[in-house]
């Protein structure tokens, strides 16, 4: 049961002393580490037990692992389960064929065992006394911990030890067994034998056609974008409703480094429009990926990887045009114009499609490193650390924020140790060398102005806030609904405990919290607080808390879940190019030229596994504070009407977004029912 909420200045001296004792203890549990590969950011030295994955979230990971493994087995079944001798179209030797066949059998056996363990986990959840939300699973490791690592097989290694009968309902034991089993299966699938297996299945090397990427979806449903990603309208709309709606910015005129001509502009927008007119009317938009200029790139089994620093121009038709969807106008694949860096427009055929592919590569890298890892996961880590270190458990803000940190330290710790480790999935999939890539994430956090990241300000700073100038921007429109819903809840909740600005200024735990967020020995966040003097007003406290809740829930959902619905189909948004950008317009370029730029099939297979895995696990739901709990999270009955009002607003927002989707290309990413409370995957 949570303690009765109170502000520290209102407690008795004895109660204040007890709060300090508790905080002193908490600071020994939540300690910073500044020497990781994310240095100089401060991250949790260890994940406290209460912040580990719950078995409910582990169930989602296990279920997703079963889907991915089942998909691979379904592809293999066409070759292995037909009762005939296995074919050898991949040119494998007889010993290699035997290894492939053996691995297939091990994967099939592993699938059966994982299914059994997951069923036992479900059985355990019905046992009396099981803590559903508490961190009952220690030593967290993610589904993709071993992905991308080259591991030699060793003879005689069993997949996992059997669970003892007497421990059949021991949740931590089952959880550990599931993680061990998933790790082992992935190690085998991504070992040398796994590469032979993929080659045998036809999932290795350069694709012979675009259809080869679709064959990776056997039991899995391919994203709908697989059928229309080559459309210029879909390419433009990804800036507004794709995985990364965070780059597009409004401009009044083009920068000198991007000299698009009126003739090029009019080839898309029509003879009656001009760049100057569109700029005056606020209809010009730019994506600029200058941060990738000069980044060192890596290599994989597929060869050398490439990433450009492109610029792309978009425009909205004039107000008198009936269809005012955003249009893709021009692309320059480098920051320096010239003969070797021409400007491409849609009339340039295959050369345009190649330039567009390189924009997608840059956008995918920006998405994973900046919009996703940096500006949701890593920023929230600092709040998740400062909160238990500076706010006592009975502090109202502690009680408000804590559910929105559930699983964040655990998933970040797992990512730091595996996903972004050298040789891990990010290293293999993304274009940049891993140290350079993670440095971009670190700089994104270091350069972020927290006060300017509040959603309404952030949209205005990018010049994309006005629906009359940019009518079709689903992320903006739906995110603002959620921002307002969350802000209303935060304001009503905090008003129960803070009577005025003086109460905010007198809350010394709150002031310690904001100080640690920006401290060189703490969060190191930039521009947090009011004029360098802590938190002075109730309204600012509401805005800052709203930012935390929004980032943990809606913002992370906006950038995380399109990994499955868009990015799991590699041609739609490849994470690296395997040939440099075109340096001239080649009218006779064959359409198959695109295949030499796309990732090889084994990298597409890994991209599918990572993005589907990360984008398919939903744990908790925004506003559902009491889900999986045996008692209400908020024990103070004064909070309940405000929480119920919040839940009612979310239901209204769900209906409004549903109505919007009847008159636009559906955008379902920010439906409240699809938004978890915290960053937990």
Secondary structure by P-SEA (a helix, b strand, c coil): ccccccccccccaaaaaaaaaaaaaaaaacccccccccccccccccccccccccaaaaaaaaaaaaaaaaaaaaaaaacccccccccccccccaaaaaaaaaaaaaaaaaaaaaaaaaaaaaaaaaccccccccccccccccccccccccccccccccccccccccccccaaaaaaaaaaaaaaaaaaaacaaaaaaaaaaccccccccccccccccccccccccccccccaaaaaaccccccccccbbbbccccccccccaaaaaacccccccaaaaaaaccccccccccccccccccccccbbbbbbbbbbbbbccccccccccccccccccccccccccccccccaaaaaaaaaaaaaaaaaaaaccccccccaaaaaaaaaaaaaccccccaaaaaccccccaaaaaaaaaaaccccccccccccccccaaaaaaaaaaaaaacccccccaaaaaaaacccccccccccaaaaaaaaaaaaaaaaaaaaaaaccccaaaaaaaaaaaaaaaaaacccccccccccccccccccaaaaaaaaaaaaaaaccccccccccccccccccccccccccccccccccccccccccccccccaaaaaaaaaaaaaaacccccccccccccccccccccccaaaaaaaaaaaaaaaaaaaaaaaaccccccccccccccccccc
